[in-house]
Amino acid sequence: MIIVPVKEGENIERALKKFKRKFERTGVVKQLRARQQFDKPSVLKRLAKEHAIYVQKLRSQED
């Protein structure tokens, strides 16, 4: 359960923004979307490898 401390007299919009940010960081929505369909382990492995290659290229371009 997400708990957001709200200070006395704090704007409700600000408290809602804090809640949304905390909720986003938990990764619940991302996990829910991933569970909606089954992906074969070989496909997941291939995607992870492609992502690693992409990140490696970005890091090599920075240097």
C-alpha positions in Angstrom: 0.0 0.0 0.0 1.3 3.4 -0.9 1.4 6.0 1.9 1.9 9.7 1.0 2.4 12.0 3.9 0.4 15.2 3.4 1.4 18.3 5.3 -1.1 20.6 7.0 -2.6 23.0 4.5 -0.8 21.3 1.5 -2.6 21.6 -1.8 -4.5 18.4 -2.9 -3.0 18.7 -6.4 0.5 18.5 -5.0 -0.4 15.5 -2.8 -2.0 13.8 -5.9 1.2 14.5 -7.9 3.3 12.9 -5.1 1.0 9.8 -5.1 1.2 9.4 -8.9 5.0 9.7 -8.8 5.3 7.1 -6.1 2.9 4.8 -7.9 4.9 5.1 -11.1 8.1 4.1 -9.4 6.6 0.9 -8.0 6.3 -0.5 -11.5 2.8 -1.9 -11.0 1.4 -0.7 -14.3 4.4 -2.0 -16.2 4.1 -5.4 -14.5 0.4 -5.5 -15.2 0.8 -4.9 -18.9 3.6 -7.5 -19.1 1.2 -10.1 -17.5 -1.6 -9.5 -20.0 0.1 -11.7 -22.6 2.5 -14.6 -22.5 5.9 -14.1 -24.1 8.1 -17.0 -24.8 11.4 -17.2 -22.9 13.4 -17.1 -26.1 11.7 -13.9 -27.2 12.4 -12.3 -23.8 16.0 -13.3 -24.0 16.3 -11.9 -27.5 14.7 -8.6 -26.5 17.0 -8.3 -23.5 20.1 -9.0 -25.7 18.9 -6.3 -28.2 18.4 -3.8 -25.4 21.9 -4.5 -24.0 23.4 -4.0 -27.5 21.5 -0.7 -27.8 22.7 0.5 -24.4 26.3 -0.5 -25.1 26.2 1.5 -28.4 24.9 4.6 -26.6 27.6 4.4 -23.9 30.3 3.9 -26.5 29.1 7.0 -28.4 29.3 9.1 -25.2 33.0 8.3 -24.8 
